[in-house]
Amino acid sequence: MARRDYEDDPNAPAANSLVPAASAVVVDQAGRILLQRRRDNGMWALPGGAMNIGESLADCAVRETKEETGLDVEVTGIIGTYSNPRHVFAYDDGEVRQEFSVCFLAQPVPAAQELAVSHESTDVRWFAPQEVDNLPMVSGIRKRIDDWRHGRTPAIR
């Protein structure tokens, strides 16, 4: 399913859905960040997605990271809460979702693991923080990464 992001765009479609979601800034011992290239929009992004009934937001971030990258992680903190009502995601099935996501800080669990793409991604890689600047990504993901890189931990965005 294709996805298009709109942020502060007066021509954006009106939201008709709100789904709690979580993402993770996963950082390894070398200080690199884990990113996936999304299949639905071709952009680089943090692993993450919609919360399921019966799980916490932190559990959601752990599950989504495993599903999308093959990596087991543990949550070590919170980057921030992102709920800009002027940031919506339009899907080709007619759903227009308002942003509502908690971004967690995480680290790989200490075990030998291999990265793997999923049905949601076309590539999964580790990047040095300075390598992220020129990657194509939506502004909402870049905000989360910039908040992590600059040590900002906003309670709400």
Secondary structure, 3 states (H helix, E strand, C coil): CCEEEEECCCCCCCCCEECCEEEEEEECCCCCEEEEEECCCCCEECCEEECCCCCCHHHHHHHHHHHHHCCCEEEEEEEEEECCCCEEEEECCCCEEECCEEEEEEEECCCCCCCCCCCCEEEEEEECHHHHHHCCCCHHHHHHHHHHHCCCCCCCC
